[in-house]
Amino acid sequence: MSTLPVLPKKPLPPGRPREWYETHNRRLKAMRIAIALLDTGVYTPEQAHNRRIRTVAARIGVHPPSLTTCRLVRALLP
């Protein structure tokens, strides 16, 4: 796997409800995990079991995802 350049983080907009921030961060986490799964050869939701998703998350340095995040990862896969 090649290393991509790290983009600077932008601050999130203030004044949103807490649920918005939680959902936003969950989506970002799910996208990072989905990209890593695609890089490892997992191309369909049927191949992405919770154990595999959590293993890939640990490999890329992301905290173990919840069941909700695992479902979101599977929804992002083609």
Backbone torsions as a table, in degrees:
resi	resn	phi	psi	omega
1	MET	NA	137.7	178.4
2	SER	-87.6	154.3	-179.9
3	THR	-92.5	126.7	178.8
4	LEU	-91.2	151.7	177.6
5	PRO	-66.2	144.3	179.8
6	VAL	-87.5	123.9	178.6
7	LEU	-85.0	146.5	178.4
8	PRO	-66.5	141.2	179.9
9	LYS	-78.1	141.5	176.8
10	LYS	-103.7	143.7	178.3
11	PRO	-67.0	145.8	177.7
12	LEU	-74.4	151.2	-178.7
13	PRO	-66.3	136.0	-180.0
14	PRO	-77.8	161.4	172.7
15	GLY	89.5	5.5	177.9
16	ARG	-89.7	157.1	175.8
17	PRO	-66.1	153.1	-178.9
18	ARG	-55.4	-38.2	-179.4
19	GLU	-60.0	-34.9	179.8
20	TRP	-63.3	-45.0	179.8
21	TYR	-64.5	-41.4	179.5
22	GLU	-63.1	-44.4	179.3
23	THR	-65.3	-42.6	179.8
24	HIS	-60.1	-48.5	-179.5
25	ASN	-66.4	-36.3	177.6
26	ARG	-63.0	-42.7	179.0
27	ARG	-64.7	-42.4	178.2
28	LEU	-61.1	-44.5	179.3
29	LYS	-62.3	-44.6	-179.9
30	ALA	-63.1	-38.8	178.6
31	MET	-65.5	-42.3	178.4
32	ARG	-61.3	-43.4	-179.4
33	ILE	-67.9	-41.2	-180.0
34	ALA	-62.2	-40.6	178.1
35	ILE	-64.1	-42.6	178.6
36	ALA	-64.5	-38.4	177.0
37	LEU	-63.1	-43.8	178.1
38	LEU	-61.1	-38.6	178.2
39	ASP	-65.2	-26.3	-179.0
40	THR	-93.7	1.8	176.4
41	GLY	97.4	11.1	176.5
42	VAL	-94.4	110.2	-172.4
43	TYR	-112.4	-11.3	-178.4
44	THR	-129.0	154.4	178.0
45	PRO	-60.1	-29.7	-180.0
46	GLU	-65.4	-27.5	179.0
47	GLN	-82.7	-16.5	-173.1
48	ALA	-97.4	81.5	175.5
49	HIS	-81.4	160.9	-177.8
50	ASN	-54.5	-42.0	-179.0
51	ARG	-62.1	-42.5	179.8
52	ARG	-66.9	-41.5	178.9
53	ILE	-61.4	-44.6	-178.9
54	ARG	-68.7	-34.2	177.2
55	THR	-65.2	-44.3	178.7
56	VAL	-65.4	-39.3	178.5
57	ALA	-60.5	-43.0	178.5
58	ALA	-64.6	-37.9	-178.7
59	ARG	-65.5	-34.4	-179.2
60	ILE	-93.7	2.3	174.7
61	GLY	85.0	29.8	179.2
62	VAL	-108.4	142.4	177.6
63	HIS	-58.1	150.5	-178.9
64	PRO	-56.6	128.7	-177.8
65	PRO	-75.9	152.8	176.8
66	SER	-77.7	173.7	176.5
67	LEU	-60.8	-37.2	178.9
68	THR	-63.5	-43.4	179.1
69	THR	-66.9	-37.9	177.3
70	CYS	-61.3	-41.8	177.5
71	ARG	-63.7	-39.3	179.2
72	LEU	-66.0	-39.2	177.0
73	VAL	-59.6	-47.1	179.7
74	ARG	-62.9	-35.3	178.7
75	ALA	-67.4	-27.8	-179.8
76	LEU	-79.6	-21.6	-179.3
77	LEU	-73.3	145.0	-177.9
78	PRO	-67.2	NA	NA
